[in-house]
Amino acid sequence: MTPGPRNLITDVPGIAVGQAADAKARSGVTVILPDERAVAAVDVRGGGPGTRETDALAPETLVEAVDAIVLAGGSVYGLAAADAVTAWLGDKGRGFGLAAGAPPAPVVPAAILYDLANGGDKVWGREPPYRALGFAAVAAAGADFALGTAGAGVGAMAGSLKGGVGSASVVGDGFIVGALAAVNSFGSVVAPDGRAFWAAPFEIAGEFGGVTPSQARVPPDDWGLAKRDPSPQTSTTLAVVAVDAILTPAEARRVAVMAQDGLARAIRPVHAPFDGDVVFVLATGHRALAEPRAFSLTVLGSLAADCLSRAIARGVYEATAWLGADVATWRDLPTS
């Protein structure tokens, strides 16, 4: 098992990522843009999610594929970023065709995280920045993008540490799997006895510091660097997993369910009543599953979970503090 050449979700053929941020507001947007409509699914485990178009992704519904996925800061205001991406796609003739002669209807699921109380300037009146950020992010989509304090992760906090956007990929068993996460968790991503990431057992080639996994025996109530004041609906980890496999919507949904274990391997605690944890899956349809199909799907879901845990750790590892802010980052933790 090795990462792809970029160790990013864009190692999956047909996937691009664009990001935009408002440094003054301490918030931003990340857009995952497939080259063509992709089969998609979602799994929601947090108790305080904020989403758009997720009902349309149920396996029994009419829509089987999507045109983009949007992750945004800004809580409910951030959902406007998906409106911009929808307009951008529609202008290019992309979307779900409903009737001859009618404009296409792009399907753009979205999820938001809460960063409204991070000290940024949120006095925006009737013009929150997220529609403009959505246009800027989708227009910037490409193979390379920044990690850490970027895009939807600009305003994020991972427990008591600065959070951010992370990504990773893996090539194994004939598939390419990539993951992207915007980490704004209530729980801690590091063990309470030092700076070792919970995801350390899954690290490849020192991609998030190469710190030896913790050997601590941790009591149930020791959450280390989790947030100390878990106000309702202020914490979320948003994720997108992309695979190059040909999947049905139901199979993509199973991969999303399995991928949620990546959050449990990287964050403690997770899926709390005040988290909004959401995992999307995109299947770009380049490679058929081998028989027995159920076993191949199991392998794919396991790869997705491990890859997502690495993406979460990378997001925090790469995060930097806001200019002039007294915010702890992973690199500020003592080395011994």
TADA-V771273 format. One line per field, one symbol per residue. phi: phi as a letter, one per 30 degrees, with the letter a starting at -180 (. if undefined). A space follows every 10 residues. Layout:
phi = ???
//
This chain:
phi = .bdddchbed ddejcbbbbb bcdddhaabb ccbddbebeb abbccddbdb bbidddcded dddcbbcabc cbdjhddddd dddddddddd dcickddcad icddcdcbdb bbbcbdccjd dcdchdbedd dddddddddc dadcadcida hdcecdbcic cdclcbaabb cahiccbbbb bccbdddccb ddclcddede dcdbhidbji deedcdccde ccchcdddbd deicbaccbb ccbcddbded ddddddddde dddddcbbdb idecccebbc bccdicbddd dddddddddd dddddddddd ddddddeddb ddeiccbdce dddddb
//
